[in-house]
Amino acid sequence: MTKLIESQLSDALAYMKALSGLGATLPNEPTWGGGMRLWLPDVIPLSPDYKGEAPVAWLVANDFDGYDLTTTAPEPSDAGSES
């Protein structure tokens, strides 16, 4: 488990809020996007600014159209139900 510094946690929370808000603002009509839909990944790795650094946290899709924050690398089966 990794410790996040305050600015990293603040950034992660901002991403979580933006991604969950994005889904809520998009229309749920089949005609939106000419039949094309936007699918966000089940797991989003978050890395620090230093090049070559491994991810220190991950956003993992949850069942509520949002993301949970974890500092432990998720196993493939831990990701959300959508692929």
Summary of the structure (lengths in Angstrom):
residues: 83
radius of gyration: 14.4
end to end distance: 25.6
largest distance: 43.8
contacts: 168
relative contact order: 0.23
helix: 33%
strand: 16%
